[in-house]
C-alpha cells in the first residue's frame, strides 16, 4: 500500500524519498560495527536531508531523532 501511494506522491512532486528506520549510528555510535561506519552513516543522512528528500520515519522515535 505504501509503495503505490509513495510512488504517486514522488512522481507528482518530482522528489526522492527514504525510509528512516532508526538513527542509532548517529545517536549511539558505540553500538555500531565501527567508528568509520558511524561517520559514513551520518554523512549519508546529512546528504539525503540536504537534497530535500521526503523522509518517512517508521516510528515516532525515529521522527523525533
Secondary structure by P-SEA (a helix, b strand, c coil): caaaaaaaaaaaacbbbbbbccccccccccccccaaaaaaaaaaaaaaaaaccbbbbcccccccc
